[in-house]
Amino acid sequence: MSKSKAREQFIGYVAPFAGFMLFCWYGLAQAVENKQHLRNETRGLESLEEKATSGLESLEELDPMERLQRRFKLDEEKAKPKIPSIDEELADHLQRNPNLKEWDYKPVPRTEDD
């Protein structure tokens, strides 16, 4: 095998594989470091959460949203987005005085059965 063919094989196969291995090694190192950092930051929160839910038998009885609200002391009113009713939307739209002559018609998508 000539030197040029060996060099082509190295550049074509070994160099990309070595680069892939280095990037994976770096990514895995970052993931492990972040996991350790998060574990250190949340140390002790489980005991506080158990004290807060002492009335319940276990934390598994809480749904994930309730668990997050208790952990970070979120207000339920602020956590849920306000969805206006149809009557409120109609009243809001009529207050803006729609101009029917400049109305932009948008057809509703229909299935083939309709």
Protein Blocks (a to p, Z undefined) as FASTA:
>chain_A
ZZklmmmmmmmmmmmmmmmmmmmmmmmmmmmmmmmmmmmmmgojlmmmmmmmmmpmbfkl
pcfklmmmmmnopafklmpccdddfklmmmmmmmnopafklpccddddddfkZZ
